[in-house]
Amino acid sequence: MGVKERREREKSETRDKILDAARELFVTEGYEGVSMRKVAEKIEYSPTAIYVHFADKNELFRELCHQDYARLAEVFQSSVMSTDPLERLRQIGAIYIDFGTRFPNHYKFMFMTPHPAHELDEVDREMKDNPEKDAYAFLKWAVQQAMDASCFREEIGDVEMVSQTLWASVHGVISLNIAKGDDEWVDWRPMRDRAEMMLDITLRGLRRESKTGKDE
């Protein structure tokens, strides 16, 4: 490895270290409670070293958003999805729950930490409503596919409503597990079993019944 390559690797490693420290601080302290100095102190760097990589706290926060949401979208895109619309929705829910379980700090930053209002930047505009780069857009696409295939009850026709309900269902499983999963007060059942039951009950409630009165 040459000098230039080594420097680029070290720069990338430092940047990742800054981002990981900032993510943790934003989760525990909130946006307003974090400063560039606090990030520097957490990784025992000088504030000047942080500013080499990020101009200010807002740029640091936005970079975390772009990276973490892109990572989730990439997980969906790299997964082999069923051609059955309802089974595909079940897979999406399971993948989402697995992501939140494997990357709890990322998940807390993305979905359990209030984000400050901001104008969409170029990266945001490129991601928004693009199923290949936006996990919510991908979920909406899958819900629309299920509607087009007449998988849902006749009175269900709002893609946003169904998408947000499904999202809320899986979020409940993940966030409860993150916040209380180690609490010995509750005799917790295995995470996988709780997730599968939630997905089964939720999708069963949406599913259209056949003329015999059974789920199709």
C-alpha positions as CSV (number, residue, x, y, z in Angstrom):
1,M,0.0,0.0,0.0
2,G,1.4,3.4,-1.0
3,V,1.5,6.5,1.1
4,K,-1.5,8.1,-0.7
5,E,-3.6,4.9,-0.2
6,R,-2.6,4.7,3.4
7,R,-3.6,8.3,4.1
8,E,-6.9,7.9,2.4
9,R,-7.6,4.8,4.5
10,E,-6.7,6.6,7.7
11,K,-8.9,9.6,6.6
12,S,-11.8,7.2,6.0
13,E,-11.3,5.5,9.3
14,T,-11.2,8.8,11.2
15,R,-14.3,9.9,9.4
16,D,-16.1,6.7,10.4
17,K,-15.0,7.1,14.0
18,I,-16.4,10.6,14.1
19,L,-19.7,9.5,12.7
20,D,-20.0,6.6,15.1
21,A,-19.3,8.9,18.1
22,A,-21.7,11.5,16.8
23,R,-24.5,9.0,16.2
24,E,-24.3,7.8,19.8
25,L,-24.3,11.4,21.1
26,F,-27.3,12.4,19.0
27,V,-29.2,9.4,20.4
28,T,-28.3,10.1,24.0
29,E,-28.1,13.9,24.1
30,G,-30.5,14.9,21.3
31,Y,-29.6,17.3,18.4
32,E,-29.5,20.4,20.6
33,G,-27.4,18.8,23.2
34,V,-24.5,17.9,20.9
35,S,-21.7,20.1,19.9
36,M,-18.6,19.5,17.7
37,R,-16.5,19.9,20.9
38,K,-18.5,17.1,22.6
39,V,-17.9,14.8,19.6
40,A,-14.2,15.6,19.7
41,E,-14.0,14.9,23.4
42,K,-15.8,11.6,23.0
43,I,-13.1,10.2,20.6
44,E,-10.3,12.2,22.3
45,Y,-9.6,14.4,19.2
46,S,-9.2,18.1,19.0
47,P,-12.2,20.1,17.7
48,T,-10.0,21.2,14.9
49,A,-9.6,17.6,13.7
50,I,-13.3,17.2,13.5
51,Y,-13.7,20.4,11.4
52,V,-11.3,18.9,8.9
53,H,-14.0,16.4,8.0
54,F,-17.2,18.3,8.7
55,A,-17.9,22.0,8.5
56,D,-20.4,22.0,11.3
57,K,-22.8,20.0,13.4
58,N,-25.6,20.2,10.8
59,E,-23.3,18.7,8.1
60,L,-22.3,15.9,10.4
61,F,-25.9,15.2,11.3
62,R,-27.0,15.2,7.6
63,E,-24.2,12.8,6.6
64,L,-25.3,10.4,9.3
65,C,-28.8,10.5,7.9
66,H,-27.7,9.9,4.4
67,Q,-25.5,7.0,5.3
68,D,-27.9,5.2,7.7
69,Y,-31.0,5.5,5.5
70,A,-29.0,4.5,2.4
71,R,-27.7,1.4,4.3
72,L,-31.3,0.3,5.1
73,A,-32.3,0.8,1.5
74,E,-29.4,-1.2,0.3
75,V,-30.4,-4.1,2.6
76,F,-33.8,-4.3,0.8
77,Q,-32.3,-4.0,-2.6
78,S,-29.8,-6.8,-2.0
79,S,-32.5,-9.2,-0.7
80,V,-34.2,-11.7,-2.9
81,M,-37.9,-10.9,-2.7
82,S,-40.8,-13.2,-3.2
83,T,-43.0,-12.6,-6.2
84,D,-46.1,-13.1,-4.0
85,P,-47.2,-9.6,-2.9
86,L,-48.2,-10.6,0.6
87,E,-45.2,-12.8,1.2
88,R,-43.0,-9.9,0.0
89,L,-44.6,-7.6,2.6
90,R,-43.8,-10.2,5.2
91,Q,-40.2,-10.3,4.1
92,I,-39.9,-6.5,4.2
93,G,-41.2,-6.5,7.7
94,A,-38.8,-9.3,8.8
95,I,-35.8,-7.6,7.1
96,Y,-36.6,-4.3,8.7
97,I,-36.9,-5.9,12.2
98,D,-33.6,-7.8,11.6
99,F,-31.9,-4.4,10.7
100,G,-33.1,-2.8,13.8
101,T,-32.0,-5.8,15.9
102,R,-28.5,-6.0,14.4
103,F,-27.9,-2.2,14.3
104,P,-29.8,-0.8,17.4
105,N,-27.7,2.4,17.6
106,H,-28.4,3.2,13.9
107,Y,-32.0,2.4,14.4
108,K,-32.3,4.6,17.5
109,F,-30.7,7.5,15.6
110,M,-32.9,7.0,12.5
111,F,-36.3,6.3,14.1
112,M,-36.2,7.0,17.8
113,T,-34.4,10.4,17.9
114,P,-36.2,13.6,16.9
115,H,-34.6,15.2,13.8
116,P,-34.5,19.0,13.4
117,A,-36.5,20.5,10.5
118,H,-34.4,21.1,7.4
119,E,-34.6,21.8,3.7
120,L,-34.1,18.9,1.4
121,D,-30.6,18.8,0.0
122,E,-29.5,17.2,-3.3
123,V,-29.0,13.8,-1.7
124,D,-32.4,14.0,0.0
125,R,-34.1,14.8,-3.3
126,E,-32.3,12.0,-5.1
127,M,-33.5,9.5,-2.4
128,K,-37.0,10.7,-1.8
129,D,-39.8,8.6,-3.4
130,N,-37.1,6.4,-5.1
131,P,-37.8,2.8,-4.2
132,E,-34.2,1.9,-4.9
133,K,-32.8,4.4,-2.4
134,D,-35.7,5.1,0.0
135,A,-36.9,2.3,2.2
136,Y,-40.3,3.9,2.7
137,A,-40.8,4.4,-1.0
138,F,-39.9,0.7,-1.4
139,L,-42.5,-0.3,1.2
140,K,-45.1,1.9,-0.6
141,W,-44.3,0.2,-3.9
142,A,-44.7,-3.2,-2.3
143,V,-48.1,-2.2,-0.8
144,Q,-49.3,-0.8,-4.2
145,Q,-48.3,-4.1,-5.8
146,A,-50.4,-6.0,-3.2
147,M,-53.4,-3.6,-3.8
148,D,-53.1,-4.1,-7.6
149,A,-53.2,-7.8,-7.1
150,S,-56.4,-7.5,-5.0
151,C,-54.7,-9.0,-1.9
152,F,-56.4,-6.5,0.5
153,R,-59.9,-6.2,1.7
154,E,-62.0,-4.1,-0.7
155,E,-62.4,-1.1,1.6
156,I,-58.6,-0.8,2.0
157,G,-57.2,1.5,-0.7
158,D,-55.0,4.1,0.9
159,V,-51.3,3.2,0.1
160,E,-49.9,5.7,2.6
161,M,-52.3,4.5,5.4
162,V,-51.4,0.8,4.9
163,S,-47.6,1.6,4.6
164,Q,-47.6,3.7,7.7
165,T,-49.6,1.1,9.7
166,L,-47.2,-1.7,8.6
167,W,-44.3,0.6,9.5
168,A,-45.8,1.3,12.9
169,S,-46.3,-2.4,13.6
170,V,-42.7,-3.4,13.0
171,H,-41.4,-0.2,14.7
172,G,-43.3,-1.2,17.8
173,V,-41.6,-4.6,17.9
174,I,-38.1,-3.2,17.4
175,S,-38.3,-0.1,19.6
176,L,-39.8,-2.2,22.5
177,N,-37.1,-4.7,22.2
178,I,-34.4,-2.0,22.1
179,A,-35.9,-0.1,25.1
180,K,-37.0,-3.0,27.3
181,G,-35.7,-6.2,25.8
182,D,-33.3,-6.7,28.8
183,D,-35.9,-5.9,31.4
184,E,-36.3,-8.9,33.7
185,W,-39.7,-7.7,34.9
186,V,-41.2,-9.2,31.7
187,D,-40.9,-12.9,30.8
188,W,-40.0,-12.1,27.2
189,R,-40.7,-14.6,24.4
190,P,-38.1,-14.9,21.7
191,M,-37.8,-11.8,19.5
192,R,-38.3,-13.8,16.3
193,D,-41.5,-15.4,17.6
194,R,-42.9,-12.0,18.6
195,A,-42.0,-10.6,15.2
196,E,-43.6,-13.4,13.3
197,M,-46.8,-13.2,15.3
198,M,-47.1,-9.5,14.8
199,L,-46.5,-9.8,11.0
200,D,-49.0,-12.7,10.8
201,I,-51.7,-10.8,12.7
202,T,-51.2,-7.6,10.8
203,L,-51.2,-9.1,7.3
204,R,-54.2,-11.3,8.2
205,G,-56.1,-8.2,9.2
206,L,-55.5,-6.7,5.7
207,R,-56.0,-9.8,3.6
208,R,-59.1,-10.1,1.4
209,E,-61.4,-13.0,2.3
210,S,-62.5,-15.6,-0.3
211,K,-66.1,-16.3,-1.1
212,T,-65.9,-19.2,1.4
213,G,-65.1,-16.7,4.2
214,K,-61.5,-17.8,4.5
215,D,-58.4,-15.8,3.8
216,E,-57.3,-16.0,0.3
